[in-house]
Amino acid sequence: MMVKMLLPFSIVGRVLRLAATISLFSLMANCSAIAQPAEDAETLWSTIRITDKPPVPPAEWLEDAPTKEDVAKYDQAAAAASVKLATMCENFAEKFPEDPRAGQARFRALIALKLAEKLGDDSVQERFEALKTKLPPPSAEIDFVLAAAYAMHLSELLDYEVNGVDLDVFSKEIEPLRNRFPDQFDTGRMLFQLGQLQVSAGQLEPGKATLKRVVESGADEDFKEVARAMQAQADRIGKPLELEFTDLKGNKVSLENYRGRVVMVDFWAMWCGPCVRALPKLKSLHKKLGGEQFEILGINFDGDPKALAEFVEKQKMNWPQYPGGEPGKNELGDAFNIYQWPTVWLVDKRGVLRDISGETDTEKKIGRLLNERF
């Protein structure tokens, strides 16, 4: 099971994914100050803007991580799309050299060619170098996007899967960006993403080291905040987990009473789309394994206990639920530094927290824990 992670409410509005072929139209010319060009120029410009989108990864990648071969095909398609965009932009600049947007089009072509080259199309190198000679030095923002084009492409893919992208490659792409653009918002975002995914992939110590770099860097304070939260979660791995609460029915629930069983702790909410989409799999797991081997404990982040009770009954979620309240007002959520939904923790038969990213490869991880003998 693979889902998109959500950042805290304080920065959801700010952190929009920068795709590999990021659009620069909002970063460059102030269109309101530009005189209206001829109709044919306007038509071509409109077509360029429509074309200026990366291929969208298949939706099924959210559930089933692709193979490296799948990712290679996706990269090939992205390279072809980038070359097509570059050609359109260069044609615009050549056909309408007096248009105020000609320079913008050339810069956009330059970035598209850089991405195509990084994705393996060596045939564009000569075009890239020739185009550079026609342009003035790029602004700081464009310079960053030019340098970061491939890293942002990898970052976009990592929203969908981990297996098809080598985290070491991603790390090597980020390192020079961190040195050149230490205060750039997206440098901090990608460095945090690397640390988070290293922890999720079982690279605990490298992940904690990366998160420490985020905290100690000049990254945006919001990323430092979530990096600290991820650090705190990672520090719990390998240690006994203490968890007690009163559930929706008024029963006292203690993790201590589930010794000998593998326990999933599901931090979720009704307003969280991926959480709700995961319910059929959770119910299937509980039906198949629940009882003497396995249990789920739900930690809910909705503000209306009555609505939660109705939802749980309707969905036949036959496991304990903690009606903790909304993020920021949820006692257990705060205590466990939860900052994204869903978050799934897996606890072994001894009561030791073993995994803080159980929303990925859930059944395989549970199976391994069930087969352990102590």
VEXTI-961029 format. One line per 3 residues: number of its first residue (from 0); their letters; for each residue x, y, z of C-alpha. Coordinates in Angstrom, 1 decimal. Layout:
BEGIN
NUM> A> X Y Z; ... $
# end
This chain:
BEGIN
0> MMV> 0.0 0.0 0.0; 1.5 3.3 -1.1; -0.1 6.7 -0.3 $
3> KML> 0.8 10.3 -0.8; 1.9 11.9 2.5; 0.4 15.1 3.7 $
6> LPF> 2.3 17.9 5.4; 1.0 19.8 8.4; -1.9 22.2 7.9 $
9> SIV> 0.3 25.2 8.5; 2.2 24.6 5.2; -0.2 22.6 3.1 $
12> GRV> -1.1 25.7 1.1; 2.6 26.5 0.5; 4.1 23.2 -0.5 $
15> LRL> 2.9 22.6 -4.0; 4.9 19.9 -5.9; 7.4 21.3 -8.4 $
18> AAT> 7.2 18.8 -11.3; 10.2 17.9 -13.4; 9.2 20.2 -16.2 $
21> ISL> 8.2 23.0 -13.8; 6.3 25.8 -15.4; 8.1 29.1 -15.2 $
24> FSL> 5.4 31.3 -16.5; 4.5 32.5 -13.0; 8.2 33.1 -12.1 $
27> MAN> 9.1 35.3 -15.0; 7.2 37.9 -17.0; 4.4 39.9 -15.5 $
30> CSA> 1.8 39.2 -18.1; -0.4 42.1 -17.1; 2.3 44.5 -18.3 $
33> IAQ> 2.8 42.8 -21.7; 1.1 44.2 -24.8; -1.2 41.9 -26.6 $
36> PAE> 0.7 40.0 -29.3; -0.6 38.9 -32.7; -3.3 36.2 -32.7 $
39> DAE> -1.0 33.5 -34.1; 1.6 34.2 -31.4; -1.0 34.0 -28.8 $
42> TLW> -2.3 30.7 -30.2; 1.2 29.2 -30.1; 1.9 30.6 -26.6 $
45> STI> -1.4 29.0 -25.4; -0.4 25.7 -26.9; 3.0 25.9 -25.2 $
48> RIT> 1.3 26.4 -21.8; -1.0 23.5 -22.3; 2.0 21.3 -23.3 $
51> DKP> 4.1 22.4 -20.4; 3.2 19.5 -18.2; 5.1 16.3 -17.2 $
54> PVP> 3.7 12.9 -17.9; 1.6 11.9 -15.0; 2.7 8.6 -13.3 $
57> PAE> 0.1 5.9 -13.4; -2.4 6.0 -10.5; -1.7 2.3 -9.7 $
60> WLE> 1.8 3.3 -8.7; 0.2 4.6 -5.5; -0.7 1.1 -4.6 $
63> DAP> 1.9 -1.1 -6.3; 5.4 0.2 -6.6; 6.7 0.0 -10.2 $
66> TKE> 9.8 -1.9 -11.3; 12.9 -0.1 -12.4; 11.9 -1.0 -16.0 $
69> DVA> 8.6 0.7 -15.5; 10.4 3.8 -14.2; 12.8 3.7 -17.2 $
72> KYD> 9.9 3.8 -19.6; 8.4 6.7 -17.7; 11.7 8.6 -17.9 $
75> QAA> 11.9 7.9 -21.6; 8.4 9.4 -22.1; 9.4 12.4 -19.9 $
78> AAA> 12.5 13.0 -22.0; 10.5 12.9 -25.2; 7.9 15.3 -23.8 $
81> SVK> 10.7 17.7 -22.7; 12.3 17.7 -26.1; 8.9 18.4 -27.7 $
84> LAT> 8.3 21.3 -25.3; 11.8 22.7 -26.0; 11.2 22.6 -29.8 $
87> MCE> 7.9 24.5 -29.4; 9.5 27.1 -27.2; 12.5 27.6 -29.6 $
90> NFA> 10.1 27.9 -32.5; 8.1 30.6 -30.7; 11.3 32.6 -30.0 $
93> EKF> 12.5 32.3 -33.6; 9.1 33.1 -35.2; 8.3 36.0 -32.9 $
96> PED> 11.7 37.4 -31.8; 10.2 40.8 -30.9; 7.6 39.3 -28.7 $
99> PRA> 8.3 40.1 -25.0; 8.0 36.4 -24.2; 10.7 35.2 -26.6 $
102> GQA> 13.4 35.3 -23.9; 11.1 33.5 -21.5; 10.5 30.8 -24.1 $
105> RFR> 14.2 30.3 -24.7; 14.8 29.9 -20.9; 11.9 27.4 -20.8 $
108> ALI> 13.5 25.5 -23.7; 16.9 25.5 -21.9; 15.4 23.8 -18.8 $
111> ALK> 13.5 21.3 -20.8; 16.6 20.3 -22.7; 18.6 20.0 -19.5 $
114> LAE> 16.0 17.5 -18.1; 15.9 15.5 -21.4; 19.7 15.3 -21.2 $
117> KLG> 19.7 14.1 -17.6; 17.0 11.5 -18.5; 19.4 10.0 -21.1 $
120> DDS> 18.8 11.9 -24.4; 22.4 12.7 -25.3; 21.3 14.1 -28.7 $
123> VQE> 20.2 17.4 -27.1; 23.5 18.4 -25.7; 24.6 20.4 -28.7 $
126> RFE> 21.2 22.2 -28.8; 21.5 23.0 -25.1; 24.9 24.6 -25.5 $
129> ALK> 23.9 26.6 -28.6; 20.8 27.9 -26.9; 22.8 29.0 -23.8 $
132> TKL> 24.8 31.4 -26.0; 21.6 33.2 -27.0; 20.5 34.0 -23.4 $
135> PPP> 21.7 36.4 -20.7; 22.6 34.9 -17.3; 19.6 33.4 -15.7 $
138> SAE> 17.9 34.9 -12.6; 18.6 33.2 -9.3; 15.2 31.4 -9.4 $
141> IDF> 15.7 30.1 -13.0; 19.3 29.1 -12.2; 17.9 27.0 -9.3 $
144> VLA> 15.3 25.3 -11.5; 17.9 24.7 -14.2; 20.2 23.0 -11.7 $
147> AAY> 17.4 21.1 -10.0; 15.3 19.9 -12.9; 16.4 16.3 -12.6 $
150> AMH> 16.2 16.2 -8.8; 12.7 17.6 -9.0; 11.8 14.9 -11.5 $
153> LSE> 13.0 12.2 -9.0; 11.2 14.0 -6.2; 8.0 13.8 -8.1 $
156> LLD> 8.4 10.1 -8.7; 9.2 9.5 -5.1; 5.6 10.7 -4.3 $
159> YEV> 4.5 7.5 -6.0; 7.0 4.9 -5.2; 10.4 4.1 -3.7 $
162> NGV> 11.5 0.9 -5.3; 12.0 2.3 -8.8; 14.2 5.2 -7.7 $
165> DLD> 17.6 4.8 -6.1; 17.7 6.9 -3.0; 21.5 7.2 -3.3 $
168> VFS> 21.0 8.8 -6.8; 18.5 11.2 -5.3; 20.9 12.0 -2.5 $
171> KEI> 23.7 12.8 -5.0; 21.4 15.1 -6.9; 20.4 17.0 -3.7 $
174> EPL> 23.9 17.5 -2.4; 25.2 20.1 -4.9; 21.8 21.9 -4.7 $
177> RNR> 22.2 22.1 -0.9; 25.7 23.6 -1.3; 24.7 26.2 -4.0 $
180> FPD> 21.2 27.0 -2.8; 21.2 26.4 1.0; 18.2 28.7 1.6 $
183> QFD> 16.1 27.6 -1.4; 12.7 26.4 -0.2; 12.6 23.3 -2.4 $
186> TGR> 16.2 22.3 -1.5; 14.9 22.0 2.1; 11.8 20.2 0.9 $
189> MLF> 13.8 17.6 -1.0; 16.3 17.1 1.7; 13.5 16.4 4.2 $
192> QLG> 11.9 14.1 1.6; 15.1 12.1 1.3; 15.4 11.7 5.1 $
195> QLQ> 11.8 10.6 5.4; 12.1 8.0 2.6; 15.4 6.7 4.0 $
198> VSA> 13.7 6.0 7.3; 10.7 4.5 5.4; 13.0 2.2 3.4 $
201> GQL> 14.7 0.9 6.6; 17.8 3.1 6.2; 17.4 4.3 9.8 $
204> EPG> 20.7 5.8 10.6; 21.3 7.5 7.2; 17.7 8.8 7.4 $
207> KAT> 18.2 10.3 10.9; 21.5 11.9 9.8; 19.7 13.5 6.8 $
210> LKR> 16.9 14.8 9.0; 19.5 16.2 11.4; 21.0 18.1 8.4 $
213> VVE> 17.6 19.6 7.7; 17.2 20.8 11.3; 20.7 22.3 11.3 $
216> SGA> 20.5 23.9 7.8; 19.1 27.1 6.5; 16.0 25.3 5.3 $
219> DED> 12.5 26.8 5.8; 11.4 26.6 9.4; 8.4 24.6 8.5 $
222> FKE> 10.6 21.8 7.1; 12.7 21.9 10.3; 9.5 21.4 12.3 $
225> VAR> 8.5 18.3 10.4; 12.1 17.0 10.3; 12.1 17.3 14.1 $
228> AMQ> 8.8 15.4 14.3; 10.2 12.6 12.0; 13.4 12.5 14.1 $
231> AQA> 11.3 12.0 17.2; 9.3 9.1 15.6; 12.5 7.5 14.3 $
234> DRI> 14.1 7.6 17.7; 11.2 5.4 19.0; 12.0 2.5 16.6 $
237> GKP> 13.4 -0.5 18.4; 12.0 0.6 21.8; 8.9 -0.6 23.7 $
240> LEL> 5.9 1.5 22.9; 3.7 2.8 25.7; 0.1 3.3 24.5 $
243> EFT> -3.1 3.6 26.6; -6.4 5.3 25.9; -10.1 5.1 26.4 $
246> DLK> -11.9 4.0 23.2; -15.2 5.2 21.6; -17.1 2.7 23.7 $
249> GNK> -15.6 3.8 27.0; -13.3 0.8 27.3; -9.7 1.1 28.6 $
252> VSL> -7.2 0.0 26.0; -3.6 -0.7 26.7; -0.9 -2.0 24.3 $
255> ENY> 0.4 -4.0 27.3; -2.6 -6.3 26.9; -1.7 -7.3 23.3 $
258> RGR> 1.6 -9.0 24.1; 2.1 -12.0 21.8; 0.3 -10.2 18.9 $
261> VVM> 1.5 -8.0 16.2; -0.3 -4.6 16.5; -0.9 -2.0 13.8 $
264> VDF> -1.4 1.5 15.2; -3.3 3.4 12.6; -3.2 7.2 12.8 $
267> WAM> -6.1 8.3 10.5; -9.0 10.6 9.9; -12.3 10.6 8.0 $
270> WCG> -11.1 13.8 6.1; -8.0 12.0 4.9; -8.8 10.5 1.5 $
273> PCV> -5.9 8.0 1.5; -6.9 6.9 5.0; -10.5 6.1 3.8 $
276> RAL> -9.2 4.4 0.6; -7.0 2.1 2.7; -10.0 0.9 4.8 $
279> PKL> -10.9 -2.1 2.6; -7.4 -3.5 3.0; -7.3 -2.9 6.7 $
282> KSL> -10.7 -4.6 7.1; -9.4 -7.5 5.1; -6.3 -7.8 7.2 $
285> HKK> -8.3 -7.7 10.4; -10.7 -10.3 9.2; -7.9 -12.6 8.1 $
288> LGG> -5.5 -12.1 11.0; -7.4 -10.5 13.8; -7.7 -12.4 17.1 $
291> EQF> -4.8 -14.2 18.7; -2.2 -13.1 16.1; -2.9 -9.5 15.1 $
294> EIL> -4.8 -6.4 16.2; -5.4 -2.8 14.9; -5.6 0.2 17.2 $
297> GIN> -7.0 3.3 15.6; -5.9 6.8 16.6; -8.5 9.1 15.1 $
300> FDG> -8.0 12.8 14.2; -11.6 14.0 13.7; -13.3 16.5 15.9 $
303> DPK> -16.8 15.0 16.2; -16.9 11.7 18.2; -20.6 11.1 17.3 $
306> ALA> -19.8 11.3 13.5; -16.8 9.1 14.1; -18.9 6.5 15.9 $
309> EFV> -21.4 6.4 13.1; -18.7 6.1 10.5; -16.9 3.3 12.4 $
312> EKQ> -20.2 1.4 12.8; -21.2 1.8 9.1; -17.7 0.8 7.9 $
315> KMN> -17.7 -2.2 10.3; -14.3 -1.2 11.7; -14.2 -3.9 14.4 $
318> WPQ> -11.2 -2.6 16.3; -10.6 -0.1 19.1; -10.7 3.6 18.2 $
321> YPG> -9.3 6.5 20.1; -11.4 9.7 19.5; -8.5 12.0 19.9 $
324> GEP> -9.8 15.1 18.1; -8.3 17.3 15.4; -4.6 17.7 14.7 $
327> GKN> -3.1 20.1 17.3; -5.7 19.1 19.8; -5.1 15.4 19.8 $
330> ELG> -3.2 14.3 22.9; -1.7 11.1 21.5; -1.0 12.7 18.1 $
333> DAF> 1.0 15.4 19.8; 2.8 12.9 22.1; 3.8 10.8 19.1 $
336> NIY> 4.7 13.7 16.8; 2.3 12.7 14.1; 2.4 15.2 11.2 $
339> QWP> 1.0 13.3 8.3; -2.0 11.1 7.6; -2.2 8.2 7.3 $
342> TVW> 0.7 7.2 9.5; 0.9 3.5 10.4; 3.1 2.1 13.1 $
345> LVD> 3.8 -1.7 13.5; 4.5 -3.1 16.9; 6.0 -6.6 17.3 $
348> KRG> 4.8 -9.4 19.7; 7.0 -8.0 22.5; 5.4 -4.5 22.3 $
351> VLR> 8.5 -3.0 20.5; 7.9 -0.4 17.8; 9.5 -1.8 14.7 $
354> DIS> 8.2 0.3 11.8; 6.8 3.9 11.4; 5.9 3.6 7.8 $
357> GET> 3.6 0.6 7.8; 1.3 2.2 5.2; 3.8 0.9 2.6 $
360> DTE> 4.2 -2.9 2.0; 1.9 -3.5 4.9; 1.1 -7.2 4.4 $
363> KKI> 4.7 -8.1 3.8; 5.9 -6.3 6.9; 3.1 -7.8 9.1 $
366> GRL> 3.9 -11.2 7.7; 7.6 -10.9 8.7; 6.6 -9.8 12.2 $
369> LNE> 4.1 -12.6 12.6; 6.8 -15.2 11.7; 9.2 -13.9 14.3 $
372> RF> 9.9 -16.2 17.3; 11.2 -14.9 20.6 $
# end
